[in-house]
Amino acid sequence: MDNHISNVKQTQFWKHLHGGDADSLIAYTTTPNFKETEIIFDNMLSFLSENYNVPSEYLNSKIFTSVLMISMFPDTFLDANREVLEQTVFDRSLEIYNLINEESKEYKVLGKKLFSFKIVFEDWKEKDLKQQLDLLCEMYYRYQEGINQFANDVAKTEYVVELKQISNKILTNMKRLSPNYQTYLDNYSNKLVSYSDKINNLVYKKLKDIYWENLEEEVFNNDNYQVIDRIIEDYQEQLEGLKNSNFNGDKFNQFKGIYTPENFKNIAILLARYNKQLDSENYDEIYEYTIEKINEHPRNIISVIKICFDRLEMIIKIKDTVSEKNTD
């Protein structure tokens, strides 16, 4: 394993990684020479999988490349103002980079870190990718409406040409983001037919955004911790979707009416631990990590509570889907 790590650190990619220029690094990954680097990465990951009991499906050169690039250039590949999920991606990548850079002998730990990174990275990437594709789909169909509206208007010929050029650029960006871009477009077209459904989804998303903005305003600007009761009640209401008497959230009632910063923190930790019981064991380490973030800074608490609510919503959807399949 020592030789494999040494080979990684001798690649041109590693040199570009420490060159301080994200654009130069990105450009290098598009050259034919980068294929040699990917082979070196794959060789190291294969050895790690075979000798340290790490599932091979969690180890590939693309994920490892993402780890290293994010570790050195988080503001380029994530966001300068990172929420907890993005910060988790960065922190995990930095831990892995340090293990490689310092040539640590903790290879089982390295495998475990790569395993957990892939889970949280795919979760973040899926949400980020969907948001980008939805936005591009919306823009594409808006331009198509303009093209169709003025297609037979000679006076608008130049305008239509310009709209088509922009529309083609949008398609190019979608192709870059996903090879299944046409499926996204087709599905989005179907959504447009059901206008009321689309409006409901947009309103639901907007209401959720407002909900979290208001909570943050009340807690950190108005020092109002009475929102604790609302959080508990909303979480209990969401739990009703599980239809499981063992997980009805009654234990949270004892924390109502205690409007202190310490209790606000306790609620966030309890939500994370409760979610951990309901969720896949693959998320265990991620929930433990969110608890660490709560203890690091009070500003992380809202983000962690939001993650718990969003993840619980997904758990319920998965459960409902499985139930529907079993009844078919």
N, C-alpha and C positions, 0 to 999 in steps of 0.2 A: 504493500500500500504506500510505503514511503516513496518508492520510485514513481508511482503513478502521480502522487501529489507534486513531486519534483518536476515531472514532465509537464504538468498543468502550469506550473509557475515559470516554465521556460518558453511558453508559447508566445507568439506575437500578440495574441488576444490579451494576455496578462500584462504585457508591456503597454498596450493601448489603454487598458483598464486603469493604469496608474499615470497616464499621460495628462489627466485633468481635462480632457476634451471629450464630452459625450458624443458630439457629432462625428468625431474621428473614429470613435469606437463603433458607433452604429454603421458607419461607412465600411469599416473593416469586416463586419459580420455579413456584408452583402457580396464580398469578394470570393472567388474560388478558393483562395488560400484558407479561408475560414473552415472549410470542410475538413482539413487536416486537424484543426483544433478540435472540432466536434468528435472526431475519431478518438483523440486523446482523452476527451471528456468521457466518452462512452466506455472506453477501456477502464478508466478509473471507477466509473459507476458500476460496471459489470463485476469488477473485482469486489467492490463493496457489497453488492447484492449477494454474490456467491459465498463470501466469507464471513459476513456479519449479519446474515439473516434479515436483510431489508428487501421487501417485495420489489421486484424489478419494475413493476408498472408505476412505481413512484419515483423512478430514477431514469432520467433521460437528459441528453445534452441540451435540449432547448430549455428545460426547467433550470438546469444548472447554470446555463448562460444568463437566464433572467435573474437568478440569485445574485450573481456577481455584478451584473450591470446595475441592478437596483441598489445593491450595497454601497456602491461608489457614487451613483448619481440619482439619489432618491427624488430630488426636486424635478428632474427631467422625466423620469419614468412613472412617478406617482403624482405628487402634488406638494407644493411648498407648505400649504396648510392642511396637514393630514389629520383625518379622523382616526378613530381607534383601529378600524379594519386596515386602513392603509398603513398606519404606523406599525401594526402587527406584521404586515408584509415586510416593511423595511427592517424592523428589529430582527425578525427571523433571518433575513438575508444577511444582515451584518454579523450575526452569530456564526452563520455558516462560513462567511468570508474569513472571519477571524480564526476559525478552526483550521482552515486551509492555509492562510497566510502565516500563522504561527506554527504550522506543521504539528498540530496536536496529535497525540497518539490515541485520542478518544474516538475511535472510528465508529463504535456503536452509537455514541452520542451524535456524531456527524450524520449517520444514517437516520436516526430518529428526528434530527432537525430538518433534514431534507424531506422526510415523510410529512411532518407537520406543516412545513412551508408549502408543499404542493397543495394541501387541503385548503389553507387559507388563501393562497395565491389564486387558485382556480375559482374560489368563491368570490374574491374581489374582482378578478378578471371577467367573470361571467356578468356580474352586475355592471361593471364599467363598460364592457363591450355592448351589452344590451342597450344601455343608455345612449351610447354613440350611434348605434345602428337605428334605434328608434328616431333619434333626431334627424339622421340623414334620410330615413324613409319619409318623414314628415316634410322635409325640405324638398325632396325629389317630387313628391306628389303635388306639392304646392306649385312648383315650376311647371309640372305637366299640365296643371289646370290652366296656367297662363298660356302655355303653348297651344293647347286645344282651343282656348277662347279666341286667340288672335290668328289662328292658322290660315284663315281665308281672308285676312285683312291685309291688303297690299301695303298700306301705309305703315303697318307694323312689322314689315318683313325683317328689318334689322334688329328690332326688339326680340322677335321670335328666335332669330339666329343666336342672339346673346343668351336667351333663356336656355336654348338647346346646349350651348357650350357649358353653361353652369351645370345643367342637368347631367351632362357627360362627366364633368369633374366629380360630381357627387357619386356617380356610379363607380368611378375609378377609386375613390376613397373607400367605398363599400367593399369593393373587390379586395383591396389591401387589408381590410379588417377581417373579412371572412370569405372563404370559398363558397359558402352557402348564402351569399348575399341575395341571390334571386329568390330563395325561399323566404327570406325576411321581407323582401319587397312584396311577394305574393300574399303572404300572411297579413302584412300591413294593409294591403289593398282590401282584403276581406274585412279588416277592422273598420276601414273607412265606410264600408257599406252599412255597417251597424253603427250609425252615428251616436245613438244614445249610449251604447256600450263604451264607446271611446270617451265620451264626455264623463261617464261615471268613473272610468279609470283615472282620467285626468283629475277629476274633482277629489277622488279618494287619495291620490298621491299628494295633491295640494293640501288637503286637510291634514294628512300625516305630517307634511313639512311644517305646517303652521303649528300643529300640536307640539312638536319638538322645539320649535322656535319659542313658543310661549312658555314651555317648561324652563328652558334655559334663561329666558328673560326673568321669570318669577324667582328662580333660585339665585342666580348670580348677580342680577341687577337690583332686584327688589328684596332679596334676602327673605323670601317667602317660602317656607318649607311645608306649608299646608298642602302643597301639590302631592305630598306623600300619599295622602288618602286617595287622590285621583289615580295615581300610578297603580296602587294596589287594586283598586276597583276595576280599572281597565284591564289589568293583567288577569284578574280573576274572571272577568267577562270573556276574555280571549280563551282562557283555559276551558271554558264551557264547550268549545268546539271539539275538545278531545273526547268528551262524553265518557270520562273515566273518573269515578268517584274517589279513587285514590289520589288523584291529582286535581283537586278542586281549588287549591290555594287558600284554604281556610286558615292555615297556619300564619298567613300574613296579617290576619285581623288583629293580632296582638301588637302589631307595630303601628296601627292607626292611631292618630291623635297625638303622636310624639313628634313634634315639629322642630327637630334639631338637625344640624349638619351631620352629626354622628349617625343618627337614625337614617338619614337620607343615604349615607354611605352604606349602612347595613342593608338597606332595601336592595341596593344594586348588587351587593355580594350575594344576597339570598336569591335574587332572580337568576344570577349566573349559575348558582349551584342547583337551583330547581330545574333550569333548562338542561343542565348537564345530565340530570337523571332521565330526562325525556328524549334527549338527542342521541345520535349515533356516538359510539365510543371513540370514533375518529376525531370527534370534536372535544374530547376531554381536556387535552392539553391546551386547546385554544381558550376554553372557559377559564382554566386556571390562569392563563396569561392575562385575560381581561380583569381578573380579580387583582392581579399584580398592578395593572394599570390604574385601577381604582385607588389603590393604596399610594400610588406615586403622586397623583395630583387630582384634586376635587373636580377640575374641569373635564376629566375623563368620564365622570360618572354618567352624565347624560348620554354620551356616545355608547357606553356599555349597556345602559338600559335599553336604548334604541336597538342595539344588536340583539338583545334578548327577545324583544318584541318581534322584530323582523324574523328571527330564526324560529320562534314559536309559531308564527304564522305559516312558515314554510313546513314545519313539522306536521301541522294540522292538514295542510294541503296534501302532503305525501301520504298521510294516513288515510285521507278521504279517497285519494286515487287508488290506493291498494284495496280499500274496501269495495270500491266500485268494480274493480277488476274481479274480485273474488265473488261478487254477486252476479256477474255476467255469465 
